[in-house]
Amino acid sequence: MPNAEPYGTGTPLVFDTSAWIRRTNPAVLPRWAATRDAGLLAVCPVVALELLAAARDEVAFGELEAALAALPQAPVRRAAGSAAIGASRDLRARRRIPAADYLIAAAAAERGIGVLHYDRHFDALCQTLGIQSIWIAEPGATRQRPSCIGVLDSGGGARARAYEPDAWR
């Protein structure tokens, strides 16, 4: 794999499911791997729940759960919930943003870090919350069907597969 620079400015980034499903795209993989290897990927429980929902069986669930738990965490605390509600108030003209996206961005904002994503909602959310919005690829650059298939290496040797839901086969 060619050398690549990590995403962002050298601070951790909470990754969204939209980034996760594109991480194995050849145009994305080198920078995803560089960011992962630098220890700059953090996970929010909202994203973990979305990914774990795609686990095909209990073994896959357990492996992915362990790998995600080994990453730096961005939990959703009371302050993040309040920030998400405040962002919703501020973005009243765009309230069709999924609640999960508000919580993911607010969890990142509570730690002063950005969001790595492939979802236009995060531009408005991150601007409102005062954090970085980092696209994993230019908008429109990747055409990836929703999938969670692949391997995550958390850096500590923990590897897990998240399987594509049967409905998307």
NORBELBEL-V420794 format. One record per backbone hydrogen bond with DSSP energy under -0.5 kcal/mol. CO is the residue of the C=O (numbers start at 0). NH is the residue of the N-H. Records with the same first field share a line. If there is no record, write none. Layout:
CO: NH, NH
//
This chain:
6: 9
11: 113
12: 14, 41
13: 115
15: 18, 19
16: 20
18: 21, 22
19: 22
21: 24
24: 27, 28
25: 29
27: 30, 31
28: 32
29: 33
30: 34
31: 35
32: 36
33: 37
34: 39
35: 38
39: 12, 41
40: 71
41: 14
42: 73
43: 46, 47
44: 48
45: 49
46: 50
47: 51
48: 52
50: 53
51: 54
56: 60
57: 61
58: 62
59: 63
60: 64
61: 65
62: 66
63: 67
64: 68
65: 69
67: 70
71: 42
74: 76
76: 80
77: 81
78: 82
79: 83
80: 84
81: 85
82: 86
83: 87
84: 88
85: 89
86: 90
88: 91
90: 93
91: 94
93: 96
97: 100, 101
98: 102
99: 103
100: 104
101: 105
102: 106
103: 107
104: 108
105: 109
106: 110
107: 110, 112
108: 111
113: 13
114: 116, 133
115: 15
116: 135
118: 121
119: 122, 123
120: 124
121: 125
122: 126
123: 127
124: 128
125: 129, 130
126: 129
131: 114, 133
132: 134
133: 116
137: 140
141: 143
149: 161
151: 153, 159
157: 153
159: 151
160: 162
161: 149
164: 167
165: 168
//
